[in-house]
């Protein structure tokens, strides 16, 4: 919500933020070779689907990890 509403970052684009602070992405996220392989695999999936007259495969998102922390509103411990 911070990035969508805060005037402090209204002119910022393309950054990576954690807890409303700009951070550097992990080394894996900056791996240009991995990015090229991902792009090529994505293109191949789309081309295969288009050639067979099918639809582009949908991405199945992994289930969120269980998180036990504190409630952002009350500060009390939060359970799953």
LUMLUMDREN-2810 file (N, C-alpha, C; in Angstrom, 1 decimal):
<atoms>
<atom><aa>X</aa><ch>A</ch><at>N</at><xx>0.8</xx><yy>-1.2</yy><zz>0.0</zz></atom>
<atom><aa>X</aa><ch>A</ch><at>CA</at><xx>0.0</xx><yy>0.0</yy><zz>0.0</zz></atom>
<atom><aa>X</aa><ch>A</ch><at>C</at><xx>0.9</xx><yy>1.3</yy><zz>0.0</zz></atom>
<atom><aa>X</aa><ch>A</ch><at>N</at><xx>2.0</xx><yy>1.2</yy><zz>0.7</zz></atom>
<atom><aa>X</aa><ch>A</ch><at>CA</at><xx>2.9</xx><yy>2.3</yy><zz>0.8</zz></atom>
<atom><aa>X</aa><ch>A</ch><at>C</at><xx>3.3</xx><yy>2.8</yy><zz>-0.6</zz></atom>
<atom><aa>X</aa><ch>A</ch><at>N</at><xx>3.7</xx><yy>1.9</yy><zz>-1.4</zz></atom>
<atom><aa>X</aa><ch>A</ch><at>CA</at><xx>4.2</xx><yy>2.3</yy><zz>-2.8</zz></atom>
<atom><aa>X</aa><ch>A</ch><at>C</at><xx>3.1</xx><yy>2.9</yy><zz>-3.6</zz></atom>
<atom><aa>X</aa><ch>A</ch><at>N</at><xx>1.9</xx><yy>2.5</yy><zz>-3.4</zz></atom>
<atom><aa>X</aa><ch>A</ch><at>CA</at><xx>0.8</xx><yy>3.0</yy><zz>-4.2</zz></atom>
<atom><aa>X</aa><ch>A</ch><at>C</at><xx>0.3</xx><yy>4.3</yy><zz>-3.8</zz></atom>
<atom><aa>X</aa><ch>A</ch><at>N</at><xx>0.5</xx><yy>4.7</yy><zz>-2.5</zz></atom>
<atom><aa>X</aa><ch>A</ch><at>CA</at><xx>-0.1</xx><yy>5.9</yy><zz>-2.0</zz></atom>
<atom><aa>X</aa><ch>A</ch><at>C</at><xx>0.9</xx><yy>6.9</yy><zz>-1.5</zz></atom>
<atom><aa>X</aa><ch>A</ch><at>N</at><xx>2.1</xx><yy>6.6</yy><zz>-1.2</zz></atom>
<atom><aa>X</aa><ch>A</ch><at>CA</at><xx>3.0</xx><yy>7.6</yy><zz>-0.6</zz></atom>
<atom><aa>X</aa><ch>A</ch><at>C</at><xx>3.6</xx><yy>8.6</yy><zz>-1.6</zz></atom>
<atom><aa>X</aa><ch>A</ch><at>N</at><xx>3.5</xx><yy>9.9</yy><zz>-1.3</zz></atom>
<atom><aa>X</aa><ch>A</ch><at>CA</at><xx>4.1</xx><yy>10.9</yy><zz>-2.1</zz></atom>
<atom><aa>X</aa><ch>A</ch><at>C</at><xx>5.7</xx><yy>10.8</yy><zz>-2.2</zz></atom>
<atom><aa>X</aa><ch>A</ch><at>N</at><xx>6.3</xx><yy>10.2</yy><zz>-1.2</zz></atom>
<atom><aa>X</aa><ch>A</ch><at>CA</at><xx>7.7</xx><yy>10.1</yy><zz>-1.2</zz></atom>
<atom><aa>X</aa><ch>A</ch><at>C</at><xx>8.3</xx><yy>9.2</yy><zz>-2.3</zz></atom>
<atom><aa>X</aa><ch>A</ch><at>N</at><xx>7.5</xx><yy>8.3</yy><zz>-2.8</zz></atom>
<atom><aa>X</aa><ch>A</ch><at>CA</at><xx>7.9</xx><yy>7.4</yy><zz>-3.9</zz></atom>
<atom><aa>X</aa><ch>A</ch><at>C</at><xx>7.1</xx><yy>7.6</yy><zz>-5.1</zz></atom>
<atom><aa>X</aa><ch>A</ch><at>N</at><xx>6.4</xx><yy>8.7</yy><zz>-5.2</zz></atom>
<atom><aa>X</aa><ch>A</ch><at>CA</at><xx>5.5</xx><yy>8.9</yy><zz>-6.4</zz></atom>
<atom><aa>X</aa><ch>A</ch><at>C</at><xx>6.3</xx><yy>8.8</yy><zz>-7.7</zz></atom>
<atom><aa>X</aa><ch>A</ch><at>N</at><xx>7.5</xx><yy>9.3</yy><zz>-7.7</zz></atom>
<atom><aa>X</aa><ch>A</ch><at>CA</at><xx>8.3</xx><yy>9.3</yy><zz>-9.0</zz></atom>
<atom><aa>X</aa><ch>A</ch><at>C</at><xx>9.3</xx><yy>8.2</yy><zz>-9.1</zz></atom>
<atom><aa>X</aa><ch>A</ch><at>N</at><xx>9.2</xx><yy>7.2</yy><zz>-8.2</zz></atom>
<atom><aa>X</aa><ch>A</ch><at>CA</at><xx>10.2</xx><yy>6.1</yy><zz>-8.2</zz></atom>
<atom><aa>X</aa><ch>A</ch><at>C</at><xx>9.5</xx><yy>5.0</yy><zz>-9.1</zz></atom>
<atom><aa>X</aa><ch>A</ch><at>N</at><xx>10.4</xx><yy>4.4</yy><zz>-9.9</zz></atom>
<atom><aa>X</aa><ch>A</ch><at>CA</at><xx>9.9</xx><yy>3.3</yy><zz>-10.8</zz></atom>
<atom><aa>X</aa><ch>A</ch><at>C</at><xx>11.0</xx><yy>2.3</yy><zz>-10.9</zz></atom>
<atom><aa>X</aa><ch>A</ch><at>N</at><xx>10.5</xx><yy>1.0</yy><zz>-10.9</zz></atom>
<atom><aa>X</aa><ch>A</ch><at>CA</at><xx>11.5</xx><yy>-0.1</yy><zz>-11.1</zz></atom>
<atom><aa>X</aa><ch>A</ch><at>C</at><xx>12.3</xx><yy>-0.5</yy><zz>-9.9</zz></atom>
<atom><aa>X</aa><ch>A</ch><at>N</at><xx>11.9</xx><yy>0.0</yy><zz>-8.8</zz></atom>
<atom><aa>X</aa><ch>A</ch><at>CA</at><xx>12.7</xx><yy>-0.4</yy><zz>-7.6</zz></atom>
<atom><aa>X</aa><ch>A</ch><at>C</at><xx>12.2</xx><yy>-1.6</yy><zz>-6.9</zz></atom>
<atom><aa>X</aa><ch>A</ch><at>N</at><xx>12.9</xx><yy>-2.1</yy><zz>-6.0</zz></atom>
<atom><aa>X</aa><ch>A</ch><at>CA</at><xx>12.5</xx><yy>-3.3</yy><zz>-5.1</zz></atom>
<atom><aa>X</aa><ch>A</ch><at>C</at><xx>12.5</xx><yy>-2.8</yy><zz>-3.7</zz></atom>
<atom><aa>X</aa><ch>A</ch><at>N</at><xx>11.4</xx><yy>-3.0</yy><zz>-3.0</zz></atom>
<atom><aa>X</aa><ch>A</ch><at>CA</at><xx>11.2</xx><yy>-2.5</yy><zz>-1.7</zz></atom>
<atom><aa>X</aa><ch>A</ch><at>C</at><xx>10.8</xx><yy>-3.6</yy><zz>-0.7</zz></atom>
<atom><aa>X</aa><ch>A</ch><at>N</at><xx>11.3</xx><yy>-3.5</yy><zz>0.5</zz></atom>
<atom><aa>X</aa><ch>A</ch><at>CA</at><xx>11.0</xx><yy>-4.4</yy><zz>1.6</zz></atom>
<atom><aa>X</aa><ch>A</ch><at>C</at><xx>10.7</xx><yy>-3.5</yy><zz>2.8</zz></atom>
<atom><aa>X</aa><ch>A</ch><at>N</at><xx>9.5</xx><yy>-3.7</yy><zz>3.3</zz></atom>
<atom><aa>X</aa><ch>A</ch><at>CA</at><xx>9.0</xx><yy>-2.9</yy><zz>4.5</zz></atom>
<atom><aa>X</aa><ch>A</ch><at>C</at><xx>9.2</xx><yy>-1.4</yy><zz>4.2</zz></atom>
<atom><aa>X</aa><ch>A</ch><at>N</at><xx>8.7</xx><yy>-1.0</yy><zz>3.1</zz></atom>
<atom><aa>X</aa><ch>A</ch><at>CA</at><xx>8.7</xx><yy>0.5</yy><zz>2.7</zz></atom>
<atom><aa>X</aa><ch>A</ch><at>C</at><xx>10.1</xx><yy>1.1</yy><zz>2.5</zz></atom>
<atom><aa>X</aa><ch>A</ch><at>N</at><xx>11.1</xx><yy>0.2</yy><zz>2.4</zz></atom>
<atom><aa>X</aa><ch>A</ch><at>CA</at><xx>12.5</xx><yy>0.7</yy><zz>2.2</zz></atom>
<atom><aa>X</aa><ch>A</ch><at>C</at><xx>13.1</xx><yy>0.1</yy><zz>0.9</zz></atom>
<atom><aa>X</aa><ch>A</ch><at>N</at><xx>13.8</xx><yy>0.9</yy><zz>0.1</zz></atom>
<atom><aa>X</aa><ch>A</ch><at>CA</at><xx>14.3</xx><yy>0.4</yy><zz>-1.1</zz></atom>
<atom><aa>X</aa><ch>A</ch><at>C</at><xx>15.5</xx><yy>-0.5</yy><zz>-0.7</zz></atom>
<atom><aa>X</aa><ch>A</ch><at>N</at><xx>15.5</xx><yy>-1.7</yy><zz>-1.4</zz></atom>
<atom><aa>X</aa><ch>A</ch><at>CA</at><xx>16.6</xx><yy>-2.7</yy><zz>-1.1</zz></atom>
<atom><aa>X</aa><ch>A</ch><at>C</at><xx>17.1</xx><yy>-3.2</yy><zz>-2.5</zz></atom>
<atom><aa>X</aa><ch>A</ch><at>N</at><xx>18.2</xx><yy>-3.8</yy><zz>-2.5</zz></atom>
<atom><aa>X</aa><ch>A</ch><at>CA</at><xx>18.7</xx><yy>-4.5</yy><zz>-3.6</zz></atom>
<atom><aa>X</aa><ch>A</ch><at>C</at><xx>18.1</xx><yy>-5.9</yy><zz>-3.7</zz></atom>
<atom><aa>X</aa><ch>A</ch><at>N</at><xx>17.7</xx><yy>-6.3</yy><zz>-4.9</zz></atom>
<atom><aa>X</aa><ch>A</ch><at>CA</at><xx>17.2</xx><yy>-7.6</yy><zz>-5.1</zz></atom>
<atom><aa>X</aa><ch>A</ch><at>C</at><xx>18.3</xx><yy>-8.7</yy><zz>-4.8</zz></atom>
<atom><aa>X</aa><ch>A</ch><at>N</at><xx>17.9</xx><yy>-9.9</yy><zz>-4.5</zz></atom>
<atom><aa>X</aa><ch>A</ch><at>CA</at><xx>18.8</xx><yy>-11.0</yy><zz>-4.3</zz></atom>
<atom><aa>X</aa><ch>A</ch><at>C</at><xx>19.7</xx><yy>-11.2</yy><zz>-5.6</zz></atom>
<atom><aa>X</aa><ch>A</ch><at>N</at><xx>20.8</xx><yy>-11.9</yy><zz>-5.4</zz></atom>
<atom><aa>X</aa><ch>A</ch><at>CA</at><xx>21.7</xx><yy>-12.2</yy><zz>-6.5</zz></atom>
<atom><aa>X</aa><ch>A</ch><at>C</at><xx>21.0</xx><yy>-13.0</yy><zz>-7.5</zz></atom>
<atom><aa>X</aa><ch>A</ch><at>N</at><xx>20.1</xx><yy>-14.0</yy><zz>-7.1</zz></atom>
<atom><aa>X</aa><ch>A</ch><at>CA</at><xx>19.3</xx><yy>-14.8</yy><zz>-8.0</zz></atom>
<atom><aa>X</aa><ch>A</ch><at>C</at><xx>18.4</xx><yy>-14.0</yy><zz>-8.9</zz></atom>
<atom><aa>X</aa><ch>A</ch><at>N</at><xx>17.8</xx><yy>-12.9</yy><zz>-8.3</zz></atom>
<atom><aa>X</aa><ch>A</ch><at>CA</at><xx>16.9</xx><yy>-12.1</yy><zz>-9.0</zz></atom>
<atom><aa>X</aa><ch>A</ch><at>C</at><xx>17.7</xx><yy>-11.2</yy><zz>-10.0</zz></atom>
<atom><aa>X</aa><ch>A</ch><at>N</at><xx>19.0</xx><yy>-11.0</yy><zz>-9.9</zz></atom>
<atom><aa>X</aa><ch>A</ch><at>CA</at><xx>19.8</xx><yy>-10.2</yy><zz>-10.8</zz></atom>
<atom><aa>X</aa><ch>A</ch><at>C</at><xx>20.5</xx><yy>-11.1</yy><zz>-11.8</zz></atom>
<atom><aa>X</aa><ch>A</ch><at>N</at><xx>20.3</xx><yy>-12.4</yy><zz>-11.8</zz></atom>
<atom><aa>X</aa><ch>A</ch><at>CA</at><xx>21.0</xx><yy>-13.3</yy><zz>-12.7</zz></atom>
<atom><aa>X</aa><ch>A</ch><at>C</at><xx>20.5</xx><yy>-13.2</yy><zz>-14.1</zz></atom>
<atom><aa>X</aa><ch>A</ch><at>N</at><xx>21.3</xx><yy>-12.5</yy><zz>-15.0</zz></atom>
<atom><aa>X</aa><ch>A</ch><at>CA</at><xx>20.9</xx><yy>-12.2</yy><zz>-16.4</zz></atom>
<atom><aa>X</aa><ch>A</ch><at>C</at><xx>20.7</xx><yy>-13.5</yy><zz>-17.1</zz></atom>
<atom><aa>X</aa><ch>A</ch><at>N</at><xx>21.6</xx><yy>-14.5</yy><zz>-16.9</zz></atom>
<atom><aa>X</aa><ch>A</ch><at>CA</at><xx>21.5</xx><yy>-15.8</yy><zz>-17.6</zz></atom>
<atom><aa>X</aa><ch>A</ch><at>C</at><xx>20.2</xx><yy>-16.5</yy><zz>-17.2</zz></atom>
<atom><aa>X</aa><ch>A</ch><at>N</at><xx>19.8</xx><yy>-16.5</yy><zz>-15.9</zz></atom>
<atom><aa>X</aa><ch>A</ch><at>CA</at><xx>18.6</xx><yy>-17.1</yy><zz>-15.5</zz></atom>
<atom><aa>X</aa><ch>A</ch><at>C</at><xx>17.4</xx><yy>-16.4</yy><zz>-16.1</zz></atom>
<atom><aa>X</aa><ch>A</ch><at>N</at><xx>17.5</xx><yy>-15.1</yy><zz>-16.2</zz></atom>
<atom><aa>X</aa><ch>A</ch><at>CA</at><xx>16.4</xx><yy>-14.3</yy><zz>-16.8</zz></atom>
<atom><aa>X</aa><ch>A</ch><at>C</at><xx>16.2</xx><yy>-14.7</yy><zz>-18.3</zz></atom>
<atom><aa>X</aa><ch>A</ch><at>N</at><xx>17.3</xx><yy>-14.9</yy><zz>-19.0</zz></atom>
<atom><aa>X</aa><ch>A</ch><at>CA</at><xx>17.2</xx><yy>-15.3</yy><zz>-20.4</zz></atom>
<atom><aa>X</aa><ch>A</ch><at>C</at><xx>16.6</xx><yy>-16.7</yy><zz>-20.5</zz></atom>
<atom><aa>X</aa><ch>A</ch><at>N</at><xx>17.0</xx><yy>-17.6</yy><zz>-19.7</zz></atom>
<atom><aa>X</aa><ch>A</ch><at>CA</at><xx>16.5</xx><yy>-19.0</yy><zz>-19.7</zz></atom>
<atom><aa>X</aa><ch>A</ch><at>C</at><xx>15.0</xx><yy>-18.9</yy><zz>-19.4</zz></atom>
<atom><aa>X</aa><ch>A</ch><at>N</at><xx>14.6</xx><yy>-18.2</yy><zz>-18.4</zz></atom>
<atom><aa>X</aa><ch>A</ch><at>CA</at><xx>13.1</xx><yy>-18.0</yy><zz>-18.1</zz></atom>
<atom><aa>X</aa><ch>A</ch><at>C</at><xx>12.4</xx><yy>-17.5</yy><zz>-19.3</zz></atom>
<atom><aa>X</aa><ch>A</ch><at>N</at><xx>12.9</xx><yy>-16.4</yy><zz>-19.9</zz></atom>
<atom><aa>X</aa><ch>A</ch><at>CA</at><xx>12.2</xx><yy>-15.8</yy><zz>-21.1</zz></atom>
<atom><aa>X</aa><ch>A</ch><at>C</at><xx>12.1</xx><yy>-16.8</yy><zz>-22.2</zz></atom>
<atom><aa>X</aa><ch>A</ch><at>N</at><xx>13.2</xx><yy>-17.6</yy><zz>-22.5</zz></atom>
<atom><aa>X</aa><ch>A</ch><at>CA</at><xx>13.1</xx><yy>-18.6</yy><zz>-23.6</zz></atom>
<atom><aa>X</aa><ch>A</ch><at>C</at><xx>12.1</xx><yy>-19.7</yy><zz>-23.3</zz></atom>
<atom><aa>X</aa><ch>A</ch><at>N</at><xx>12.1</xx><yy>-20.1</yy><zz>-22.0</zz></atom>
<atom><aa>X</aa><ch>A</ch><at>CA</at><xx>11.1</xx><yy>-21.1</yy><zz>-21.6</zz></atom>
<atom><aa>X</aa><ch>A</ch><at>C</at><xx>9.7</xx><yy>-20.6</yy><zz>-21.8</zz></atom>
<atom><aa>X</aa><ch>A</ch><at>N</at><xx>9.5</xx><yy>-19.4</yy><zz>-21.4</zz></atom>
<atom><aa>X</aa><ch>A</ch><at>CA</at><xx>8.1</xx><yy>-18.8</yy><zz>-21.5</zz></atom>
<atom><aa>X</aa><ch>A</ch><at>C</at><xx>7.7</xx><yy>-18.6</yy><zz>-23.0</zz></atom>
<atom><aa>X</aa><ch>A</ch><at>N</at><xx>8.6</xx><yy>-18.2</yy><zz>-23.8</zz></atom>
<atom><aa>X</aa><ch>A</ch><at>CA</at><xx>8.3</xx><yy>-18.1</yy><zz>-25.2</zz></atom>
<atom><aa>X</aa><ch>A</ch><at>C</at><xx>8.0</xx><yy>-19.4</yy><zz>-25.8</zz></atom>
<atom><aa>X</aa><ch>A</ch><at>N</at><xx>8.7</xx><yy>-20.5</yy><zz>-25.4</zz></atom>
<atom><aa>X</aa><ch>A</ch><at>CA</at><xx>8.5</xx><yy>-21.8</yy><zz>-25.9</zz></atom>
<atom><aa>X</aa><ch>A</ch><at>C</at><xx>7.1</xx><yy>-22.3</yy><zz>-25.5</zz></atom>
<atom><aa>X</aa><ch>A</ch><at>N</at><xx>6.7</xx><yy>-22.1</yy><zz>-24.3</zz></atom>
<atom><aa>X</aa><ch>A</ch><at>CA</at><xx>5.4</xx><yy>-22.5</yy><zz>-23.8</zz></atom>
<atom><aa>X</aa><ch>A</ch><at>C</at><xx>4.3</xx><yy>-21.8</yy><zz>-24.6</zz></atom>
<atom><aa>X</aa><ch>A</ch><at>N</at><xx>4.4</xx><yy>-20.5</yy><zz>-24.8</zz></atom>
<atom><aa>X</aa><ch>A</ch><at>CA</at><xx>3.4</xx><yy>-19.7</yy><zz>-25.6</zz></atom>
<atom><aa>X</aa><ch>A</ch><at>C</at><xx>3.4</xx><yy>-20.2</yy><zz>-27.0</zz></atom>
<atom><aa>X</aa><ch>A</ch><at>N</at><xx>4.5</xx><yy>-20.4</yy><zz>-27.6</zz></atom>
<atom><aa>X</aa><ch>A</ch><at>CA</at><xx>4.6</xx><yy>-20.9</yy><zz>-29.0</zz></atom>
<atom><aa>X</aa><ch>A</ch><at>C</at><xx>3.9</xx><yy>-22.3</yy><zz>-29.2</zz></atom>
<atom><aa>X</aa><ch>A</ch><at>N</at><xx>4.2</xx><yy>-23.2</yy><zz>-28.2</zz></atom>
<atom><aa>X</aa><ch>A</ch><at>CA</at><xx>3.6</xx><yy>-24.5</yy><zz>-28.3</zz></atom>
<atom><aa>X</aa><ch>A</ch><at>C</at><xx>2.1</xx><yy>-24.4</yy><zz>-28.2</zz></atom>
<atom><aa>X</aa><ch>A</ch><at>N</at><xx>1.6</xx><yy>-23.6</yy><zz>-27.3</zz></atom>
<atom><aa>X</aa><ch>A</ch><at>CA</at><xx>0.2</xx><yy>-23.5</yy><zz>-27.1</zz></atom>
<atom><aa>X</aa><ch>A</ch><at>C</at><xx>-0.5</xx><yy>-22.9</yy><zz>-28.3</zz></atom>
<atom><aa>X</aa><ch>A</ch><at>N</at><xx>0.2</xx><yy>-21.9</yy><zz>-28.9</zz></atom>
<atom><aa>X</aa><ch>A</ch><at>CA</at><xx>-0.4</xx><yy>-21.2</yy><zz>-30.1</zz></atom>
<atom><aa>X</aa><ch>A</ch><at>C</at><xx>-0.4</xx><yy>-22.2</yy><zz>-31.3</zz></atom>
<atom><aa>X</aa><ch>A</ch><at>N</at><xx>0.7</xx><yy>-23.0</yy><zz>-31.4</zz></atom>
<atom><aa>X</aa><ch>A</ch><at>CA</at><xx>0.8</xx><yy>-23.9</yy><zz>-32.6</zz></atom>
<atom><aa>X</aa><ch>A</ch><at>C</at><xx>-0.3</xx><yy>-25.0</yy><zz>-32.5</zz></atom>
<atom><aa>X</aa><ch>A</ch><at>N</at><xx>-0.6</xx><yy>-25.4</yy><zz>-31.3</zz></atom>
<atom><aa>X</aa><ch>A</ch><at>CA</at><xx>-1.6</xx><yy>-26.5</yy><zz>-31.1</zz></atom>
<atom><aa>X</aa><ch>A</ch><at>C</at><xx>-3.0</xx><yy>-26.0</yy><zz>-31.0</zz></atom>
<atom><aa>X</aa><ch>A</ch><at>N</at><xx>-3.2</xx><yy>-24.7</yy><zz>-31.1</zz></atom>
<atom><aa>X</aa><ch>A</ch><at>CA</at><xx>-4.5</xx><yy>-24.1</yy><zz>-31.1</zz></atom>
<atom><aa>X</aa><ch>A</ch><at>C</at><xx>-5.1</xx><yy>-24.1</yy><zz>-29.7</zz></atom>
<atom><aa>X</aa><ch>A</ch><at>N</at><xx>-4.2</xx><yy>-24.4</yy><zz>-28.7</zz></atom>
<atom><aa>X</aa><ch>A</ch><at>CA</at><xx>-4.7</xx><yy>-24.4</yy><zz>-27.3</zz></atom>
<atom><aa>X</aa><ch>A</ch><at>C</at><xx>-4.5</xx><yy>-23.0</yy><zz>-26.7</zz></atom>
<atom><aa>X</aa><ch>A</ch><at>N</at><xx>-4.6</xx><yy>-23.0</yy><zz>-25.4</zz></atom>
<atom><aa>X</aa><ch>A</ch><at>CA</at><xx>-4.5</xx><yy>-21.8</yy><zz>-24.6</zz></atom>
<atom><aa>X</aa><ch>A</ch><at>C</at><xx>-3.1</xx><yy>-21.8</yy><zz>-23.9</zz></atom>
<atom><aa>X</aa><ch>A</ch><at>N</at><xx>-2.7</xx><yy>-20.7</yy><zz>-23.6</zz></atom>
<atom><aa>X</aa><ch>A</ch><at>CA</at><xx>-1.4</xx><yy>-20.5</yy><zz>-22.8</zz></atom>
<atom><aa>X</aa><ch>A</ch><at>C</at><xx>-1.6</xx><yy>-21.1</yy><zz>-21.5</zz></atom>
<atom><aa>X</aa><ch>A</ch><at>N</at><xx>-0.7</xx><yy>-22.0</yy><zz>-21.0</zz></atom>
<atom><aa>X</aa><ch>A</ch><at>CA</at><xx>-0.9</xx><yy>-22.6</yy><zz>-19.7</zz></atom>
<atom><aa>X</aa><ch>A</ch><at>C</at><xx>-0.9</xx><yy>-21.5</yy><zz>-18.6</zz></atom>
<atom><aa>X</aa><ch>A</ch><at>N</at><xx>-1.8</xx><yy>-21.8</yy><zz>-17.6</zz></atom>
<atom><aa>X</aa><ch>A</ch><at>CA</at><xx>-1.9</xx><yy>-20.9</yy><zz>-16.5</zz></atom>
<atom><aa>X</aa><ch>A</ch><at>C</at><xx>-0.8</xx><yy>-21.2</yy><zz>-15.5</zz></atom>
<atom><aa>X</aa><ch>A</ch><at>N</at><xx>-0.5</xx><yy>-20.2</yy><zz>-14.7</zz></atom>
<atom><aa>X</aa><ch>A</ch><at>CA</at><xx>0.5</xx><yy>-20.4</yy><zz>-13.7</zz></atom>
<atom><aa>X</aa><ch>A</ch><at>C</at><xx>-0.2</xx><yy>-20.8</yy><zz>-12.4</zz></atom>
<atom><aa>X</aa><ch>A</ch><at>N</at><xx>0.2</xx><yy>-21.8</yy><zz>-11.8</zz></atom>
<atom><aa>X</aa><ch>A</ch><at>CA</at><xx>-0.3</xx><yy>-22.2</yy><zz>-10.5</zz></atom>
<atom><aa>X</aa><ch>A</ch><at>C</at><xx>0.5</xx><yy>-21.6</yy><zz>-9.4</zz></atom>
<atom><aa>X</aa><ch>A</ch><at>N</at><xx>-0.1</xx><yy>-20.7</yy><zz>-8.7</zz></atom>
<atom><aa>X</aa><ch>A</ch><at>CA</at><xx>0.7</xx><yy>-20.1</yy><zz>-7.6</zz></atom>
<atom><aa>X</aa><ch>A</ch><at>C</at><xx>0.9</xx><yy>-21.0</yy><zz>-6.4</zz></atom>
<atom><aa>X</aa><ch>A</ch><at>N</at><xx>2.1</xx><yy>-21.0</yy><zz>-5.8</zz></atom>
<atom><aa>X</aa><ch>A</ch><at>CA</at><xx>2.3</xx><yy>-21.9</yy><zz>-4.7</zz></atom>
<atom><aa>X</aa><ch>A</ch><at>C</at><xx>1.4</xx><yy>-21.4</yy><zz>-3.5</zz></atom>
<atom><aa>X</aa><ch>A</ch><at>N</at><xx>1.1</xx><yy>-22.3</yy><zz>-2.6</zz></atom>
<atom><aa>X</aa><ch>A</ch><at>CA</at><xx>0.3</xx><yy>-21.9</yy><zz>-1.4</zz></atom>
<atom><aa>X</aa><ch>A</ch><at>C</at><xx>1.2</xx><yy>-21.0</yy><zz>-0.6</zz></atom>
<atom><aa>X</aa><ch>A</ch><at>N</at><xx>0.6</xx><yy>-20.0</yy><zz>0.0</zz></atom>
<atom><aa>X</aa><ch>A</ch><at>CA</at><xx>1.5</xx><yy>-19.1</yy><zz>0.9</zz></atom>
<atom><aa>X</aa><ch>A</ch><at>C</at><xx>2.0</xx><yy>-19.9</yy><zz>2.1</zz></atom>
<atom><aa>X</aa><ch>A</ch><at>N</at><xx>3.2</xx><yy>-19.5</yy><zz>2.5</zz></atom>
<atom><aa>X</aa><ch>A</ch><at>CA</at><xx>3.8</xx><yy>-20.2</yy><zz>3.6</zz></atom>
<atom><aa>X</aa><ch>A</ch><at>C</at><xx>3.1</xx><yy>-19.7</yy><zz>4.9</zz></atom>
<atom><aa>X</aa><ch>A</ch><at>N</at><xx>3.0</xx><yy>-20.6</yy><zz>5.9</zz></atom>
<atom><aa>X</aa><ch>A</ch><at>CA</at><xx>2.4</xx><yy>-20.2</yy><zz>7.1</zz></atom>
<atom><aa>X</aa><ch>A</ch><at>C</at><xx>3.3</xx><yy>-19.2</yy><zz>7.8</zz></atom>
<atom><aa>X</aa><ch>A</ch><at>N</at><xx>2.7</xx><yy>-18.2</yy><zz>8.4</zz></atom>
<atom><aa>X</aa><ch>A</ch><at>CA</at><xx>3.5</xx><yy>-17.1</yy><zz>9.0</zz></atom>
<atom><aa>X</aa><ch>A</ch><at>C</at><xx>3.0</xx><yy>-16.9</yy><zz>10.3</zz></atom>
<atom><aa>X</aa><ch>A</ch><at>N</at><xx>3.8</xx><yy>-16.9</yy><zz>11.3</zz></atom>
<atom><aa>X</aa><ch>A</ch><at>CA</at><xx>3.4</xx><yy>-16.5</yy><zz>12.7</zz></atom>
<atom><aa>X</aa><ch>A</ch><at>C</at><xx>4.3</xx><yy>-15.3</yy><zz>13.0</zz></atom>
<atom><aa>X</aa><ch>A</ch><at>N</at><xx>3.6</xx><yy>-14.2</yy><zz>13.2</zz></atom>
<atom><aa>X</aa><ch>A</ch><at>CA</at><xx>4.3</xx><yy>-13.0</yy><zz>13.6</zz></atom>
<atom><aa>X</aa><ch>A</ch><at>C</at><xx>3.3</xx><yy>-12.2</yy><zz>14.5</zz></atom>
<atom><aa>X</aa><ch>A</ch><at>N</at><xx>3.5</xx><yy>-10.9</yy><zz>14.4</zz></atom>
<atom><aa>X</aa><ch>A</ch><at>CA</at><xx>2.6</xx><yy>-10.1</yy><zz>15.2</zz></atom>
<atom><aa>X</aa><ch>A</ch><at>C</at><xx>1.6</xx><yy>-9.4</yy><zz>14.3</zz></atom>
<atom><aa>X</aa><ch>A</ch><at>N</at><xx>0.4</xx><yy>-9.2</yy><zz>14.8</zz></atom>
<atom><aa>X</aa><ch>A</ch><at>CA</at><xx>-0.6</xx><yy>-8.4</yy><zz>14.1</zz></atom>
<atom><aa>X</aa><ch>A</ch><at>C</at><xx>-0.2</xx><yy>-7.0</yy><zz>13.9</zz></atom>
<atom><aa>X</aa><ch>A</ch><at>N</at><xx>-0.3</xx><yy>-6.5</yy><zz>12.6</zz></atom>
<atom><aa>X</aa><ch>A</ch><at>CA</at><xx>0.1</xx><yy>-5.2</yy><zz>12.3</zz></atom>
<atom><aa>X</aa><ch>A</ch><at>C</at><xx>-0.7</xx><yy>-4.1</yy><zz>13.0</zz></atom>
<atom><aa>X</aa><ch>A</ch><at>N</at><xx>-1.9</xx><yy>-4.4</yy><zz>13.4</zz></atom>
<atom><aa>X</aa><ch>A</ch><at>CA</at><xx>-2.8</xx><yy>-3.4</yy><zz>14.1</zz></atom>
<atom><aa>X</aa><ch>A</ch><at>C</at><xx>-2.6</xx><yy>-3.5</yy><zz>15.6</zz></atom>
<atom><aa>X</aa><ch>A</ch><at>N</at><xx>-2.8</xx><yy>-4.7</yy><zz>16.2</zz></atom>
<atom><aa>X</aa><ch>A</ch><at>CA</at><xx>-2.7</xx><yy>-4.7</yy><zz>17.6</zz></atom>
<atom><aa>X</aa><ch>A</ch><at>C</at><xx>-1.3</xx><yy>-5.0</yy><zz>18.2</zz></atom>
<atom><aa>X</aa><ch>A</ch><at>N</at><xx>-0.4</xx><yy>-5.5</yy><zz>17.4</zz></atom>
<atom><aa>X</aa><ch>A</ch><at>CA</at><xx>0.9</xx><yy>-5.9</yy><zz>17.9</zz></atom>
<atom><aa>X</aa><ch>A</ch><at>C</at><xx>0.9</xx><yy>-7.2</yy><zz>18.7</zz></atom>
<atom><aa>X</aa><ch>A</ch><at>N</at><xx>-0.3</xx><yy>-7.8</yy><zz>18.8</zz></atom>
<atom><aa>X</aa><ch>A</ch><at>CA</at><xx>-0.3</xx><yy>-9.1</yy><zz>19.5</zz></atom>
<atom><aa>X</aa><ch>A</ch><at>C</at><xx>0.2</xx><yy>-10.2</yy><zz>18.6</zz></atom>
<atom><aa>X</aa><ch>A</ch><at>N</at><xx>0.7</xx><yy>-11.3</yy><zz>19.3</zz></atom>
<atom><aa>X</aa><ch>A</ch><at>CA</at><xx>1.2</xx><yy>-12.4</yy><zz>18.4</zz></atom>
<atom><aa>X</aa><ch>A</ch><at>C</at><xx>0.0</xx><yy>-12.9</yy><zz>17.6</zz></atom>
<atom><aa>X</aa><ch>A</ch><at>N</at><xx>0.4</xx><yy>-13.3</yy><zz>16.4</zz></atom>
<atom><aa>X</aa><ch>A</ch><at>CA</at><xx>-0.6</xx><yy>-13.8</yy><zz>15.4</zz></atom>
<atom><aa>X</aa><ch>A</ch><at>C</at><xx>-0.4</xx><yy>-15.3</yy><zz>15.1</zz></atom>
<atom><aa>X</aa><ch>A</ch><at>N</at><xx>-1.5</xx><yy>-16.0</yy><zz>15.2</zz></atom>
<atom><aa>X</aa><ch>A</ch><at>CA</at><xx>-1.4</xx><yy>-17.5</yy><zz>14.9</zz></atom>
<atom><aa>X</aa><ch>A</ch><at>C</at><xx>-2.1</xx><yy>-17.8</yy><zz>13.6</zz></atom>
<atom><aa>X</aa><ch>A</ch><at>N</at><xx>-1.7</xx><yy>-18.9</yy><zz>12.9</zz></atom>
<atom><aa>X</aa><ch>A</ch><at>CA</at><xx>-2.3</xx><yy>-19.2</yy><zz>11.7</zz></atom>
<atom><aa>X</aa><ch>A</ch><at>C</at><xx>-3.6</xx><yy>-19.9</yy><zz>11.9</zz></atom>
</atoms>
